[in-house]
Amino acid sequence: MTEIPYRTGLGYDVHRLAENESLVLGGVEIPAAYGTVAHSDGDVLIHAVCDALLGAAALGDIGEHFPDTDPQYKGISSLDLLQRCATLLHDTGWTVGNLDLTLMLESPKILSYKVQMRQNIATALGVPVDRIALKATTGEQIGFVGRGEGVEALAVILIHRED
């Protein structure tokens, strides 16, 4: 059987928002009245990327590799987790073609942080920043995102065999 040289992956993550928590998105700590409730730093954007990457390579999911029941991951930077996932990807002969991200958050606005988020993700994955797309939207005051109760992220990734 001939192996297909390209694969796609879809990642999704969601976290509740609460007062007195940090809001870290794309590896950037953003000043906000609310932050994510999580075992790690709660970076939904990076968690979605990890799951997309691992799924595309058929390597499981973020919970299998970095369980929230393991104390060694308490408060860990999600960028560190993404670098570990990127290493797994490269060790199996795959590399990132491109990554498309959508962040859903009612507030704060992230426009001024997007360039740094994209750069952080590109650096962790070891790819040029022009392979990383990031869009943001609100919940239009509908559902848990719209009510400011949570944040969610979607990631779609294309991987291919390294040359």
N, C-alpha and C positions, 0 to 999 in steps of 0.2 A: 504494500500500500504506500502510495506517495504522500508525504506530509505536506500540508498546506503551509506555505511560508509566511502567511499573515494570520493574525487572530485579533478579535476584538473582545473587549471586556467592559462590563457595566458595573459601576460601584455606586452605592447609596449609603448615606449615613444621616442620622438625626440625633440631636441632643436637646434636652430641656434647657431653658434659660432660667437663671435665678440670680438674685442680688448677691453681692459679695463673692462673686466668682469671676475669674478672668475670661476674657473673650479673645481666643487665639484662632485666627483664620489664615490658612496658607502660610503658617509660621510667623505671622505678624500679630503681636499683642495690640489690640485695638481698644482705646479708651471707650468704655460704655458703662451704663448703669447696671447692666446684666451681663453675665457670662455663662459658659456652658457647665453643666453638671456632668462630671465624667471621672473615670479612674485615671486616665492620662491627662494631657492638657486639654482634651476635648475638642481638638481641631477637626471639625466635621469635614472640611474640605480635603484635608490630607487623608483622613480615614476613608473617604470615598475613593480617592486615588489609589490607596493601598488595595482596596477590594477590587477595583477595576483591573489593576495590574495583576494581582494574584489570580483573579478569575480568568483573565485572558490566557495566562500561562498554565492554567489548570493546576495551580499550587495551593488551593484551599482558600481560606479567607483570613481576614485580620484577627478574628477571634481565636482561630486555631493557632496562629503563630504567636500572638501576644494577648493571652487571655486576661480579662479584667479581674480574674481571681488570683493572679500572680502578683505578689507585692513588688517584684522588681520593676514592674511597669507603672507603678503608682507615680503620677505626676510627670511621666516621661514626655519628652518633646516628641510630637508626632512626626516632625521632620526626621528624627532619628529612626523612627519606625519605617518611614518611607525609604530612607537610605538602605535599611536592612532588606526591605522588599525589593528595591532596585538591584541589590547584590544577588538576591535569589534569582531574579529575572535574568541577569547577565550570566550567572553561573549555569543556567540551563540553556544558554545560547540565544536568548531573545534580547531585543532592544526596543525602545519606545519609538514609534513612528510619529504619533501625535496624540495629544490629550485635549479633550474638550470638557470644560467644567461649568456647571451652573450652581450658584449659591442662592438659596432662598432665605432671606432674612428681612424682617420688617424695618429694623433699624439697629445700629447706625448704618449710614451709607458707607460703602467701601471704596468708592471711586478713587480716592487719593491713596489707597493701599494696594490697588490691583497690580501695579508694576512690580512692587516688591514681592507680592504673593507669587506672581508668575515666575519671578527670578528664583525665589526660594525653591519652588517645586522643580524648575528646570535644573538647578544645581544639584538637588537631591537625586534626581533621575539621571544626571550626567548627559543632558541633551541641551541643544540651543533653546533659548527662551521663545523663539518663534514657533516652536512646536507645541506650546502651551497656550490654550485659549481659556479665558475666564469671563463669564458673564454673571451678572447678579440681578435678582428680581425680588420684589416683595410679595407678600401674600394677599395684597389688596384688601387688608383687614378682614380676610376670610380664613377660617381654620386656625390651627395652632400657631402657624407662622404669622399669619395676619394679626392675631391677637397678641403677638410678642411673647408667646410661651415657649417657642423653640426655634431652632435653625436646622435647615437640612441642605444637603448637597448631593448632586449627581455628577458622576464622572464617566466618560466614555473614552476608551483608550484603544489605539491600534498598536499592536506590537508586530515585529517581524524578526526573522532570523538575522543574526549579526553576519556581516560580510567577512 
